[in-house]
Each structure stands twice: as structure tokens, then as C-alpha cells.
Amino acid sequence: MRLFVRLSLLGLVALVAVGFLLSSNQSSPQPLVKVSVQAGQCQASGISVVVDFGISKSNQTTEKCVKNYQGNSWNLLETAGFEVLGTEKYPTAFVCRINQVPDSQTERCISTPGTANGSWAYFIADPETNSWVYSSYGAANHVAVCGSAEGWRFLASDEDLKTQPSVKPMTTSCEK
């Protein structure tokens, strides 16, 4: 008798699970919105991304507009077309290298990057003042928001940690 009750309960649980799966698959599909990336900061909606390579002569400050993006700021940087490398010990906790700056001979990216060889600083724009504010969040822990601007600046070893990107951020409105 106990075996029959157990099997009946298991069957009932299985039926409920199948019903749930079937009903969730029949809900109206969400429209797929394609993420797009354009040169320059956003003039209308989107997220502006600025990467300032500082004293690095091989790269110029790059500005991108990423539209229809949802996710964290680390992935935003990659979506904008930048090659991003963390460290071996902390793969997404610290940005060690963007587009090969600093190069692998200068910084091996094993553990937390120090300032002796230069390092990346991360900024988020204050929409009220359109000025850069040093981020207290890591890029992997920050959710990028439409209308905002995010900036990165490679700092030489003798630069202040809060030396801002060289271009002014542009924030926009993303009201629907």
C-alpha cells in the first residue's frame, strides 16, 4: 500500500512538472532586440563607453555607443568591441588588460594588478553633472544602465588613481 501511495505521489509531481513546463513554453515570446554598437558616444539612447589608453602611444581614446544592451559592465566592454583580460587568480574581478594595454611583458596578469606598471581605473558618469565619478563597483558586479556612460582610463604608475578619462561623458534619456 505504501509503495502504491509513493508511486502515485511521484506520478502526480511529474504531471505537475510537465504541466508547468508546457504552460511556460506557451507564454507569448519576448521580442528579440539586437544589440548594436556604433562609433562615438550615444546621442540618443544607449550606453556610452569610453576607453582612454592614457599615455599609451599605440592606442587613442575610443568612444562607442552600445544600444539595446542588458548585462554587467564587464560584458558591456566586450560587447563594445574591446578585448578584456582579467587576472589568472581573479578572472573577472580586476580588468588587467584592455586591447593589449599593458602588454604581457609589462604586466603578466597573475594576481591583482599593482600600480607599478600602470593600471586601469573604472568610472561611471554622474548624469546630473555629466562628469566622471570613480566607481566603487567592479565591472562584473555593476549592471550597465541605458542612458549612462562608463569610462576606463589606463593610469601610468605616477598618475593619481582617480585621473579621469580625457573626454567628457555623454549621458542620455532612455524613456520608452
Secondary structure, DSSP 8 states (H G I E B T S, - for coil): -HHHHHHHHHHHHHHHHHHHHHHHHTS--------EEEESS-SSSSEEEEEE-TT-TT---EEEEEES--SBHHHHHHHTT--EE--SSSTTTS--EETTBS-TTT---SSS--STT-EEEEEEEETTTTEEEE-SS-GGGSB--TT-EEEEEEE-TTS-TT---SS---------
